[in-house]
Amino acid sequence: MNPVSAFLEKYNAVILDGGLATELERRGADLGDPLWSAKLLLENPDLIRQVHYDYYAAGADVATTASYQATIPGLMQRGLDREQAANVLRLSVTLAQQARDQFGHADARRPRPLVACSVGCYGAYLHDGSEYRGDYGMTVQQLIDWHRPRLEILAGSGADLLACETVPCLVEAEALVKLLSEFSHIPAWLSFSCQDERRLCHGESFVDAVQIANKSANVVAVGVNCTAPRFVEGLLNAAAGVARKPLLVYPNSGETWDAAHRRWVVTTAEPDWYEYVKRWHRAGARLIGGCCRTTPETIRMIAQTLRQPE
């Protein structure tokens, strides 16, 4: 049984962690760099480990590694050779595992927490906001060839699963699903960035993306991340009756990323996480957490909401 199913067999939800890079910035880290959060894998890994620990302590069942923007080409551009770059990717997993070991298994009634390797989309490597556009101009095969080296390393890292996330377009979803079949020993989730209640950031139907995920034996959950909370319920409703996998949601705080000026812009009121989470769970979400600009306090609120008696 895959680790997500093991949780869901006994509990009503899996609590995911929250934003990593934005939480590192909130604690003083300067991430103005093409590597983004992965910069601290080189400069301050202890801070990454501490944030993972704090998310576990807040109630997260899953820590997602700092590998979202860590790629072999990106790390080699910083002067590392291929093996050094591979070791940085492995370090991202080790830090989350160490945080889990430090946290321990505080609640004997719940399964051991998980470590998910973040597999960021191709747009994350470009560092220009493309994960919110998806206008790559690349073929399925080109994307398979680009993702394979990192996926091969992370699939052999000892993590519990892969988190293929912030995918903005169908062509990349198709590439990841085909590539995942080469690593049948490790489960994965597939998570999309969306522009509204029906469409991916590139404009294609979210339902079509869910149907692509349905084809993969590796994919154990499908859903959305780094999407405004106000769109999530509509996306879940659109997927109802179509998804053959558990649904996951980990939206951002509702702000919009301004790639040109490298800043978050407030566009909506602060989300009412308590009400949102209850509605998302009723709409079918079974893995729930947060993305950019969410914090350990956000995850604590989500955990308290989902773990209280119905």
N, C-alpha and C positions, 0 to 999 in steps of 0.2 A: 504493500500500500504506500502511495506517495505521501510525503509529510503533510501536505495540505489536507488530503482526505483524512489522515489520522486525526488532525484537529477537529475537522468538521463532523467526524463520526460521533464525537462526544459533546462538542460545544457549538453554540449558535453562531459563532463568528471567530475569525482570525484577526487579531489586532496588528496592523502593520505599523511601522515607525513613521516619523514625519520628515520634514525637510532636513537634509544633511548639510548641503552647501550653505544655505541661508542661515542655518543654526550656527555653523562655524563662523560665518560673518558676524552674526549677532554677538558672538563671543570674542570678536576683535580680529579675526583672521582677514587678511587682504587676499581676495580671490580674483583680483583683476588680472587674469592670466588665461591663455587658451586651455590650460589644463583644469581650470575651475577648482572644484573641491579636490581633485587629484593632485593639485599642487602641494597639498599638505601631506600627501604620502611621501613626498620628498623632504618636506621642511618641518613638519610638526605632526608626526603620526600619533603621538600621545593624545593630542586634542581630538582626533578622529575617534580613537578608542574611547575617550571619555564621553563623547556624544552618543556613541552606540550604547554605552553602559546606561546613560541617563534615559535613553528611550526604553531599554529593557525595564529599568526601574519604574518608568511611568506606566508600564503595562503592555508594552509591545511584545507580541509573540514572534516578530520577525525584525531583524536588523538588515538593512540593505546597504551593501558595501559602497565605498567611495570610488568605485571604478566607472561610474557613469561617463565621465569624460576622459578616462584613462585608456588610451589606445596605444598599440605598438608604434604606429607612425607618429603620433603626438609626442610620445615619450622619447622617441629617437630624435625628434627635432630639438629636444632639450639636451642632446649630447649623449644619451644613454645608448649602449649597444642593444641588440635584440634580446639577449639573455637578461641583461639588467632591466629592460622594460618588462619582460615577462615576470621577473621577480617582484617588481612594483605591483603588478596586477595580483600576484599571489599574496603580497603583503596586505592588500586591501581586505582579503578574506581573513587572514590571520588576525588582524586587528578586531574584526567583528567577533571572531571566535574567542579571542582573549577576553573581550568585554563580556561575552556570554559566560565564560568560565568564572570570571570575577563576580558576576551577578549571581551565579549559582542557579539553583532550581528552587526558588523561594516558595512556590506553591506546589506542593506534591500532587495536588489534584489536577494540575494541568500538564500537558506534554512539555518536553524540553523545548525552549525557544529555538528558533531557526535562524540560519544565515542565508540570505539571498544575494547572489552576485548581480550587481547592477550591470546590465548590458545596454548602454545608451545607444540611441539611434545614430545614424550617420550624421545627421544634422548637428548633434552635440559636438562631434569632432570638428565641424566647420567653425563652431564658436561664433556664429553670426545670426542666431535666432532661427535657423532653418528647421529646428524641431517643431516650430510653430507655423511652418509653411509647407515643408515637404517637397519643395520644388528642386529636387536633386538633379533631374535629367539623367538618371542612371537606370540601367536595366536590372532585372532580377538577378542575373548572373553576376554582374559587376558588384552588386551589394552582397551577394553570397561570398564572393571572393574577398571583399573588404572585411566582412565581419568574421570570417572563419578563424584567423589567427588568434584573436582575442577569445572567441568562444571556446576554442580548443584548450587554451590555458585555463580559463575559468571553469570549464566543465571538469577539469582534472584537479581542481584546487581543494576538494574536500568540502565545499559548501553544500548546503542542502538542496538548493535549487537556483535557477537563473531567473532574473527579473529583466525581461526584455521590455524596455519601457520608453514612454514618450514617443511612440511610433506615430508619425503624422500622415502616412500614406499607405495605400494598399500594396504598392510595389515592394515596399520594405517589409510589410507583413508577409507577403508571399515568399520573399527571400529568407526571412527568419524561420518560417515554418519548414521550408525545404532544408535549410541548414541544420535545424534542430534534429532532423531525422538521422543525421550523422552521429549524434551524441545521445543515443536512445537510453543511456543509463541514468541520465539526469533530467528531472522534471523542470518545467519552466512556466512562468506566466507571461502573458502577452498583453501589454497595456498601451493604449492609444491616447494621443493628445487630440482634443476635439475643439471645434470652434463654436458649436452650438449644441442643441439637444438632439441632433440627427447626424451631423457630419464631422468627419475627421478634419484636422486643420488644413489638409490639402483639398478638401471638398468632397471626397467620396463618402459613401454611406457607412456609418458605423455598423449597421447590420451586416453589410458585406464583409467588413473586417472581422466581425464575430464568426461569420461562416467560414472564413479562412482559418481561424483558430480552431474551429471544430474539426478540421481535417487532421490535426496533429495529435499523435498519441502522446507526445512529450508535454503538450500544453495542458496544465492542470487548473488554470484559471484564466479568465479573460476580462478585460474591462478598460477603465480610463484612469489616467493620472495627469497631473499638471494641467487640469482643466478647471474652469470656474465652477465652484460648488453649485451655482444656480442652474447649471446645465445637467447635473449628474442624474437627477431623478428621471428626466426625460430620456436620457441615454439608456438608463436601466429599463425603462418601460419599452423602449424600442427593441431592446435585446430579449425581452421576455418572450418565451416560446420559441426563440431561435437558438439561443446559446445552449450547448450541450456540456458546458463546463461551468463550475462555480464562477459567479461574477465578482469582480474586485473593483474598488474605487479608492483612489487616494488623490483627491483634488488639491489644488493650491489654495491659497487663502482668499482668492477672488480678485487679486491684483493682476495687472497685465504687464508682461515683460516688454520693455522698450529696448530692443536690441541696439538701435542706433546710439542711444545715450547710456546703455548698460545700467538700467535702473528699473525698479518696479514702480508702476503707476497705479495709484488707488482709483478704481473705477466703480466699485460697489461698496456697500456697507459691510462691516465686519460680519462674517457668517455666524449664525446661531448654530453652533456645532451640535448641540444637544438635540434640537429639532431636526436638523438635516440628517444626522446619523440614524435616528429612529425611522425617518422616512426612507432612507436608502436601504436600511435593513428590511423594511416591509416590502420594498420594491425588488428585493431579491439579492442584494449585495451580501456576500458572506466573508469577504476579505476587505477590511476598511481601515484606512489610515490617512495620512496627509502627505503633501508634497511641498513645493516651495513656499516658504514663509510660515509654515506651521512649525510648532515647537513641541518639546516634551510636555508642556502643559496642555496643548491641544490633544495629544495622544492620551494623556491622563483622563481628559474629559471624555474622549471616545470610549476608552476602556471602561470607565465608570458607567457610561450610558448603556453599553452593550452587555455588561456583566451583572447589571441589576436584574432582579426578577421581572419577568414579563408581567 
